[in-house]
Amino acid sequence: MTAQIDRVMSDLSHQAATFQRQSNLAIKVGIVGVNFADEYTGYEGTREHIAKSPPSREAPDIVRRLTQFVGPHFDELVILQFRATNRPPFAFHWLDENATQLDYGSALVRISDEYERRF
């Protein structure tokens, strides 16, 4: 993840700027998933490789960087934290399902309030 994060942060920031250019009233919402798995398999065509550095090692820093550098460009940035190894049977689990539900629900309320305020 660390190898890709600068590009991802740049893309997200540019997308927020695009929303703003379209309308000063635009409510800029970003939703990003961050994998906290202890191991991960990547695929390139028919090749597969196990990640040398597991996502769980990099994920806390990724969340911090997204929050610090990308968050200010959005009215709401939702970071969904999960675990997925990308191996059959392709299990998926929220890092903390209850916290995810609460965070997501809170974000929806704030977005709704902002919509009411702007429009």
Phi and psi restraints in degrees (value plus and minus 20) as a CYANA .aco file:
   2 THR   PHI     -78.7   -38.7
   2 THR   PSI     -56.2   -16.2
   3 ALA   PHI     -84.2   -44.2
   3 ALA   PSI     -46.0    -6.0
   4 GLN   PHI    -120.1   -80.1
   4 GLN   PSI     -34.9     5.1
   5 ILE   PHI     -83.5   -43.5
   5 ILE   PSI     -56.6   -16.6
   6 ASP   PHI     -82.1   -42.1
   6 ASP   PSI     -63.1   -23.1
   7 ARG   PHI     -84.9   -44.9
   7 ARG   PSI     -62.8   -22.8
   8 VAL   PHI     -82.8   -42.8
   8 VAL   PSI     -65.2   -25.2
   9 MET   PHI     -83.3   -43.3
   9 MET   PSI     -60.7   -20.7
  10 SER   PHI     -83.6   -43.6
  10 SER   PSI     -65.8   -25.8
  11 ASP   PHI     -80.4   -40.4
  11 ASP   PSI     -63.7   -23.7
  12 LEU   PHI     -84.7   -44.7
  12 LEU   PSI     -64.0   -24.0
  13 SER   PHI     -83.4   -43.4
  13 SER   PSI     -61.0   -21.0
  14 HIS   PHI     -85.8   -45.8
  14 HIS   PSI     -56.5   -16.5
  15 GLN   PHI     -85.3   -45.3
  15 GLN   PSI     -61.4   -21.4
  16 ALA   PHI     -81.1   -41.1
  16 ALA   PSI     -60.8   -20.8
  17 ALA   PHI     -84.1   -44.1
  17 ALA   PSI     -57.7   -17.7
  18 THR   PHI     -82.8   -42.8
  18 THR   PSI     -64.5   -24.5
  19 PHE   PHI     -78.0   -38.0
  19 PHE   PSI     -65.3   -25.3
  20 GLN   PHI     -83.1   -43.1
  20 GLN   PSI     -59.7   -19.7
  21 ARG   PHI     -85.4   -45.4
  21 ARG   PSI     -52.5   -12.5
  22 GLN   PHI     -88.9   -48.9
  22 GLN   PSI     -57.0   -17.0
  23 SER   PHI    -184.0  -144.0
  23 SER   PSI     112.4   152.4
  24 ASN   PHI     -85.8   -45.8
  24 ASN   PSI     -37.9     2.1
  25 LEU   PHI    -110.1   -70.1
  25 LEU   PSI     -26.3    13.7
  26 ALA   PHI     -76.4   -36.4
  26 ALA   PSI     116.4   156.4
  27 ILE   PHI    -114.8   -74.8
  27 ILE   PSI      92.3   132.3
  28 LYS   PHI    -109.3   -69.3
  28 LYS   PSI      94.9   134.9
  29 VAL   PHI    -142.8  -102.8
  29 VAL   PSI     108.5   148.5
  30 GLY   PHI    -137.9   -97.9
  30 GLY   PSI     119.1   159.1
  31 ILE   PHI    -147.3  -107.3
  31 ILE   PSI     101.3   141.3
  32 VAL   PHI    -148.4  -108.4
  32 VAL   PSI     115.7   155.7
  33 GLY   PHI    -120.6   -80.6
  33 GLY   PSI     117.2   157.2
  34 VAL   PHI    -146.1  -106.1
  34 VAL   PSI     104.6   144.6
  35 ASN   PHI    -106.2   -66.2
  35 ASN   PSI     108.5   148.5
  36 PHE   PHI    -131.3   -91.3
  36 PHE   PSI       2.5    42.5
  37 ALA   PHI     -85.8   -45.8
  37 ALA   PSI     128.3   168.3
  38 ASP   PHI     -98.5   -58.5
  38 ASP   PSI     -34.7     5.3
  39 GLU   PHI    -174.0  -134.0
  39 GLU   PSI     137.7   177.7
  40 TYR   PHI    -174.3  -134.3
  40 TYR   PSI     120.6   160.6
  41 THR   PHI    -132.6   -92.6
  41 THR   PSI     107.3   147.3
  42 GLY   PHI    -122.6   -82.6
  42 GLY   PSI     133.8   173.8
  43 TYR   PHI    -147.5  -107.5
  43 TYR   PSI     114.7   154.7
  44 GLU   PHI    -152.3  -112.3
  44 GLU   PSI      80.8   120.8
  45 GLY   PHI      43.7    83.7
  45 GLY   PSI    -143.7  -103.7
  46 THR   PHI    -111.3   -71.3
  46 THR   PSI     -26.7    13.3
  47 ARG   PHI    -105.8   -65.8
  47 ARG   PSI     124.9   164.9
  48 GLU   PHI    -150.4  -110.4
  48 GLU   PSI     128.8   168.8
  49 HIS   PHI    -165.6  -125.6
  49 HIS   PSI     122.7   162.7
  50 ILE   PHI    -105.4   -65.4
  50 ILE   PSI     112.1   152.1
  51 ALA   PHI     -81.0   -41.0
  51 ALA   PSI     113.2   153.2
  52 LYS   PHI     -88.4   -48.4
  52 LYS   PSI     -59.0   -19.0
  53 SER   PHI    -130.4   -90.4
  53 SER   PSI      96.7   136.7
  54 PRO   PHI     -86.5   -46.5
  54 PRO   PSI     127.7   167.7
  55 PRO   PHI     -73.2   -33.2
  55 PRO   PSI     -54.6   -14.6
  56 SER   PHI     -80.8   -40.8
  56 SER   PSI     -47.6    -7.6
  57 ARG   PHI     -93.2   -53.2
  57 ARG   PSI     -55.2   -15.2
  58 GLU   PHI    -114.2   -74.2
  58 GLU   PSI     -43.4    -3.4
  59 ALA   PHI     -76.6   -36.6
  59 ALA   PSI     -65.5   -25.5
  60 PRO   PHI     -79.0   -39.0
  60 PRO   PSI     -59.4   -19.4
  61 ASP   PHI     -88.9   -48.9
  61 ASP   PSI     -56.7   -16.7
  62 ILE   PHI     -82.3   -42.3
  62 ILE   PSI     -65.9   -25.9
  63 VAL   PHI     -80.9   -40.9
  63 VAL   PSI     -64.3   -24.3
  64 ARG   PHI     -80.6   -40.6
  64 ARG   PSI     -65.8   -25.8
  65 ARG   PHI     -86.5   -46.5
  65 ARG   PSI     -62.3   -22.3
  66 LEU   PHI     -80.9   -40.9
  66 LEU   PSI     -66.2   -26.2
  67 THR   PHI     -82.0   -42.0
  67 THR   PSI     -65.9   -25.9
  68 GLN   PHI     -92.7   -52.7
  68 GLN   PSI     -65.5   -25.5
  69 PHE   PHI    -119.7   -79.7
  69 PHE   PSI     -48.0    -8.0
  70 VAL   PHI    -120.4   -80.4
  70 VAL   PSI     -57.5   -17.5
  71 GLY   PHI     -68.2   -28.2
  71 GLY   PSI     -65.7   -25.7
  72 PRO   PHI     -82.4   -42.4
  72 PRO   PSI     -37.4     2.6
  73 HIS   PHI    -102.5   -62.5
  73 HIS   PSI     -32.0     8.0
  74 PHE   PHI    -137.8   -97.8
  74 PHE   PSI     132.5   172.5
  75 ASP   PHI     -91.6   -51.6
  75 ASP   PSI     -52.0   -12.0
  76 GLU   PHI    -168.3  -128.3
  76 GLU   PSI     105.0   145.0
  77 LEU   PHI    -139.2   -99.2
  77 LEU   PSI      96.6   136.6
  78 VAL   PHI    -122.8   -82.8
  78 VAL   PSI     102.8   142.8
  79 ILE   PHI    -130.6   -90.6
  79 ILE   PSI      91.3   131.3
  80 LEU   PHI    -112.0   -72.0
  80 LEU   PSI      99.5   139.5
  81 GLN   PHI    -123.1   -83.1
  81 GLN   PSI     106.0   146.0
  82 PHE   PHI    -162.5  -122.5
  82 PHE   PSI     153.9   193.9
  83 ARG   PHI    -147.7  -107.7
  83 ARG   PSI     106.4   146.4
  84 ALA   PHI    -172.8  -132.8
  84 ALA   PSI     106.1   146.1
  85 THR   PHI    -105.7   -65.7
  85 THR   PSI     -36.1     3.9
  86 ASN   PHI      46.9    86.9
  86 ASN   PSI      11.3    51.3
  87 ARG   PHI    -144.2  -104.2
  87 ARG   PSI     127.5   167.5
  88 PRO   PHI     -75.2   -35.2
  88 PRO   PSI     118.0   158.0
  89 PRO   PHI    -108.1   -68.1
  89 PRO   PSI       4.5    44.5
  90 PHE   PHI      39.5    79.5
  90 PHE   PSI      29.5    69.5
  91 ALA   PHI     -85.4   -45.4
  91 ALA   PSI     127.2   167.2
  92 PHE   PHI    -157.9  -117.9
  92 PHE   PSI     114.5   154.5
  93 HIS   PHI    -163.6  -123.6
  93 HIS   PSI     121.0   161.0
  94 TRP   PHI     -90.8   -50.8
  94 TRP   PSI     124.2   164.2
  95 LEU   PHI     -79.3   -39.3
  95 LEU   PSI     -64.9   -24.9
  96 ASP   PHI    -164.5  -124.5
  96 ASP   PSI      76.2   116.2
  97 GLU   PHI     -79.4   -39.4
  97 GLU   PSI     -62.4   -22.4
  98 ASN   PHI     -83.3   -43.3
  98 ASN   PSI     -66.7   -26.7
  99 ALA   PHI     -82.5   -42.5
  99 ALA   PSI     -58.2   -18.2
 100 THR   PHI     -82.3   -42.3
 100 THR   PSI     -65.7   -25.7
 101 GLN   PHI     -82.4   -42.4
 101 GLN   PSI     -63.1   -23.1
 102 LEU   PHI     -86.3   -46.3
 102 LEU   PSI     -65.1   -25.1
 103 ASP   PHI     -82.9   -42.9
 103 ASP   PSI     -64.3   -24.3
 104 TYR   PHI     -86.0   -46.0
 104 TYR   PSI     -64.7   -24.7
 105 GLY   PHI     -81.7   -41.7
 105 GLY   PSI     -61.7   -21.7
 106 SER   PHI     -83.2   -43.2
 106 SER   PSI     -60.3   -20.3
 107 ALA   PHI     -82.3   -42.3
 107 ALA   PSI     -61.9   -21.9
 108 LEU   PHI     -82.5   -42.5
 108 LEU   PSI     -59.1   -19.1
 109 VAL   PHI     -85.2   -45.2
 109 VAL   PSI     -65.2   -25.2
 110 ARG   PHI     -83.7   -43.7
 110 ARG   PSI     -59.5   -19.5
 111 ILE   PHI     -84.9   -44.9
 111 ILE   PSI     -63.0   -23.0
 112 SER   PHI     -82.5   -42.5
 112 SER   PSI     -63.3   -23.3
 113 ASP   PHI     -82.0   -42.0
 113 ASP   PSI     -61.1   -21.1
 114 GLU   PHI     -86.2   -46.2
 114 GLU   PSI     -57.8   -17.8
 115 TYR   PHI     -80.9   -40.9
 115 TYR   PSI     -66.3   -26.3
 116 GLU   PHI     -81.5   -41.5
 116 GLU   PSI     -58.4   -18.4
 117 ARG   PHI     -88.2   -48.2
 117 ARG   PSI     -60.2   -20.2
 118 ARG   PHI    -102.3   -62.3
 118 ARG   PSI     -51.9   -11.9
